[in-house]
Amino acid sequence: LSNLATVLSELGRYEEALAKAQEAARIYEQLAKARPDAFLPDLAGSLNNLANRLTQFGKHEEALAKAQEAVRIYEQLVKARPDAFLPDLAASLNNLGRKLLQLGQGEQALAKAQEAVRIRKQLAHARPDAFGPKLALSTSLLRDCLHVVGKQEPAAEAACEALTQLRPHFLALPQAHAGLMHVLVHNYVESLERVHGKPDDTLLAPVLKTLQVLKQNQGKE
C-alpha cells in the first residue's frame, strides 16, 4: 500500500495516493502494537510516506505531525540499534525539517537540518559512496533554512558545501545525480548573489560542462 501510494503520487493522483498511505499507516500501527520490535521501523517509514502525501494534498499541519511521529520512532530505534537506524533517522529529520520550513518555522527547521547534516557527515565519512549524495541533500536543506532565518553568509557557505559534496558523485554518475545537481547549482549561484560573491569557476566549470553534455545527449534521443 505504501508503494502503491508512491506510484499514484508520481502519476499525479494525489487523493488516491493519500488514501493508500493512510491505510498503510493504519495497518502498521496495528501491527506495531502487537509486535513493536518487528514493525516499528515499517510504521515509521509509512508515517514519512504519509507525511509526504499529506503535503502534496495541502494538509501541512497533519503532515508535520506525522513527520514528527516518524522522527520520534526512529530516535527510539536508534537508541537500541544505531548502526541499523541512523540512516533512517537522518532521512526522517530531513523530511521533518522540510515540513517545518514549509510552515514557516525556520528556526525549528534549521535545528533539524543541522542534526541531519551531523548524522550524515558521520555516515558519509564511513561510507562516502552510499551517503555522500544524501549528505549533499541535507546540506542543501540547511542552506534553505539559513536563508529563511536571514543568515545569508552561512547560507552561501552551505550552498558551496552541498555542491562540493555532490560534485564527485555527480561527475562519476551524472545521470543519477543530475536532478539534485541542477538544484544545487541554482542555489549556489543565487546564494552568492545575495552576498555579492562570485562563483568558483574551478568548482563549477566541470559540473556545468557535464550538465551541458547531458542536455545535448537528451536532445539526441
LINDA-V66751 format. One record per backbone hydrogen bond with DSSP energy under -1.0 kcal/mol. CO is the residue of the C=O (numbers start at 1). NH is the residue of the N-H. Records with the same first field share a line. If there is no record, write none. Layout:
CO: NH + NH
//
This chain:
1: 5
2: 6
3: 7
4: 8
5: 9
6: 10
7: 11
8: 13
9: 12
12: 14
13: 17
14: 18
15: 19
16: 20
17: 21
18: 22
19: 23
20: 24
21: 25
22: 26
23: 27
24: 28
25: 29
26: 30
27: 31
28: 32
29: 33
30: 34
31: 35
35: 39
36: 40
39: 43
40: 44
41: 45
42: 46
43: 47
44: 48
45: 49
46: 50
47: 51
48: 52
49: 53
50: 54
51: 55
52: 56
53: 57
54: 59
55: 58
58: 60
59: 63
60: 64
61: 65
62: 66
63: 67
64: 68
65: 69
66: 70
67: 71
68: 72
69: 73
70: 74
71: 75
72: 76
73: 77
74: 78
75: 79
77: 81
81: 85
82: 86
85: 89
86: 90
87: 91
88: 92
89: 93
90: 94
91: 95
92: 96
93: 97
94: 98
95: 99
96: 100
97: 101
98: 102
99: 103
100: 105
101: 104
104: 106
105: 109
106: 110
107: 111
108: 112
109: 113
110: 114
111: 115
112: 116
113: 117
114: 118
115: 119
116: 120
117: 121
118: 122
119: 123
120: 124
121: 125
122: 126
123: 127
127: 131
128: 132
131: 135
132: 136
133: 137
134: 138
135: 139
136: 140
137: 141
138: 142
139: 143
140: 144
141: 145
142: 146
143: 147
144: 148
145: 149
146: 151
147: 150
150: 152
151: 155
152: 156
153: 157
154: 158
155: 159
156: 160
157: 161
158: 162
159: 163
160: 164
161: 165
162: 166
163: 167
166: 170
167: 171
168: 172
169: 173
173: 177
177: 181
178: 182
179: 183
180: 184
181: 185
182: 186
183: 187
184: 188
185: 189
186: 190
187: 191
188: 192
189: 193
190: 194
191: 195
192: 197
193: 196
200: 204
201: 205
204: 208
205: 209
206: 210
207: 211
208: 212
209: 213
210: 214
211: 215
212: 216
213: 217
214: 218
215: 219
//
